[in-house]
Amino acid sequence: MKLDARYPALSDLRSRAQRRIPKFVWEYLDSGTGSEATKARNRSALDQITLLPSVLHGEFTPDLSTSLLGETLPLPFGIAPVGMSGLIWPDAERHLARAGAKAGIPYTLSTVAAAAPEDIAKDLGPHAWFQMYPPRDEAIRSDMLARAKNAGFRTLVLTVDVPVPSRRERQVRSGLTQPPKLTPRLMAQVALRPAWAAAMAQKGMPHMRMLDAYANVETANLPPNAHVGYLLRTSPDWAYVQWLRDAWEGPFIVKGVLRPDDAKKLEELGIDAIWISNHAGRQFDAAPATIEVLPSIRAATALPIVFDSGVEGGVDILRALAMGANFVMMGRAWHFALAALGTDGPAHLVDLLRKDLESNMGQLGAKDLTNLTAPADHDMFQL
Ligand SMILES: Cc1cc2nc3c(=O)[nH]c(=O)nc-3n(C[C@H](O)[C@H](O)[C@H](O)COP(=O)(O)O)c2cc1C
């Protein structure tokens, strides 16, 4: 049966993914922090945004292309960085890099992914972004940049919304440790998920491959939800951003911004784009929904804005673009797709999102993505 008929929406992929991966992996992928108020708020705030349909535009095929950082992209969405992707589905980084290359959209590799930049160099398309968690040591920092550049990553993303680990209580409760240790409890969860277990048995247990080169550090005393990455990384400051700006020649994006004054200051430092994110509600449970802060950040900076957290389909992408974002990223969705359908999943998600965008742009009478305007009553989101 065609994938379209069985899995017409992301929610279908999400529920199938949950049935196919062990509980601790699901909890890692889908949990927020605290009582998950921010995660829920991402959804409810997006749902509050209405866009006014416009009629009598005749027949047209909407143009889904957009431009970002000097390049034209065929679609207005891409793949956000996810640490240990390869735990969620074996070889996820490679599959997602290939899916990104095939669709012509950005794929972002995390510092703490289960693949190192060089592991997937051959799989990268032209829009490969490397996401850095900031190493304290300057030599490690320079080495990471060189490795990313040599592997073919052109755009650097510095994530700044993890100044300290968050507690993610659901993950702790599920028995997940870092690195994942297959305790009898976790083995019992794995036994209930034969497809994941069979695929993982071929690949072996994943770990943070990029950090192998630097991991001569003591990991024994880490809390259960922390990992070797936390020993290497620091809480960056403005001087750190400046250092990276000077060191990286290509486009440089700062991810995890929620305040207009921070966006403005980053613009002054010479950053190329602001990535508004609350890390899908995984870091701070009193954070606003990202769509709530988007208008004030749009007003504060002329820089391109990348947007994420809670996006679940074409309507959400249009909402973000209408409110002032230039590009939209998704994190969990790609992993729901992979875990649900294996290697066919990401391409199916691209297809779903494309159809969803086309259908909804038809309702709006939007021939392209340049003139989407949100109704004026969304001033309510000005902070
Ligand atoms: C399991 C998981 C791991 C993540 N790991 C990282 C990471 O290593 N680096 C990073 O910058 N963001 C990370 N994020 C945040 C995503 O890049 C992105 O901001 C977020 O997932 C967007 O929200 P969405 O999942 O609702 O689309 C992670 C998110 C998830 C769900």
PDBQT file of the ligand as one rigid body, heavy atoms in Angstrom, charges set to zero:
ROOT
HETATM    1  C1  LIG A 401      16.438  13.914  20.919  1.00  0.00    +0.000 C 
HETATM    2  C2  LIG A 401      16.884  15.312  20.660  1.00  0.00    +0.000 A 
HETATM    3  C3  LIG A 401      18.235  15.607  20.669  1.00  0.00    +0.000 A 
HETATM    4  C4  LIG A 401      18.658  16.908  20.366  1.00  0.00    +0.000 A 
HETATM    5  N1  LIG A 401      20.004  17.158  20.308  1.00  0.00    +0.000 NA
HETATM    6  C5  LIG A 401      20.433  18.397  19.947  1.00  0.00    +0.000 A 
HETATM    7  C6  LIG A 401      21.821  18.647  19.757  1.00  0.00    +0.000 A 
HETATM    8  O1  LIG A 401      22.664  17.765  19.870  1.00  0.00    +0.000 OA
HETATM    9  N2  LIG A 401      22.168  19.911  19.414  1.00  0.00    +0.000 N 
HETATM   10  C7  LIG A 401      21.253  20.926  19.242  1.00  0.00    +0.000 A 
HETATM   11  O2  LIG A 401      21.621  22.057  18.934  1.00  0.00    +0.000 OA
HETATM   12  N3  LIG A 401      19.931  20.694  19.386  1.00  0.00    +0.000 NA
HETATM   13  C8  LIG A 401      19.508  19.455  19.716  1.00  0.00    +0.000 A 
HETATM   14  N4  LIG A 401      18.166  19.212  19.818  1.00  0.00    +0.000 N 
HETATM   15  C9  LIG A 401      17.201  20.292  19.516  1.00  0.00    +0.000 C 
HETATM   16  C10 LIG A 401      16.865  20.282  18.030  1.00  0.00    +0.000 C 
HETATM   17  O3  LIG A 401      17.957  20.683  17.244  1.00  0.00    +0.000 OA
HETATM   18  C11 LIG A 401      15.706  21.225  17.702  1.00  0.00    +0.000 C 
HETATM   19  O4  LIG A 401      15.993  22.493  18.222  1.00  0.00    +0.000 OA
HETATM   20  C12 LIG A 401      14.372  20.742  18.251  1.00  0.00    +0.000 C 
HETATM   21  O5  LIG A 401      14.279  19.346  18.177  1.00  0.00    +0.000 OA
HETATM   22  C13 LIG A 401      13.246  21.381  17.436  1.00  0.00    +0.000 C 
HETATM   23  O6  LIG A 401      12.009  21.001  17.896  1.00  0.00    +0.000 OA
HETATM   24  P1  LIG A 401      11.112  19.827  17.264  1.00  0.00    +0.000 P 
HETATM   25  O7  LIG A 401      11.772  18.540  17.659  1.00  0.00    +0.000 OA
HETATM   26  O8  LIG A 401       9.804  20.023  17.897  1.00  0.00    +0.000 OA
HETATM   27  O9  LIG A 401      11.116  20.013  15.770  1.00  0.00    +0.000 OA
HETATM   28  C14 LIG A 401      17.718  17.919  20.105  1.00  0.00    +0.000 A 
HETATM   29  C15 LIG A 401      16.349  17.615  20.103  1.00  0.00    +0.000 A 
HETATM   30  C16 LIG A 401      15.938  16.332  20.348  1.00  0.00    +0.000 A 
HETATM   31  C17 LIG A 401      14.470  16.026  20.293  1.00  0.00    +0.000 C 
ENDROOT
TORSDOF 0
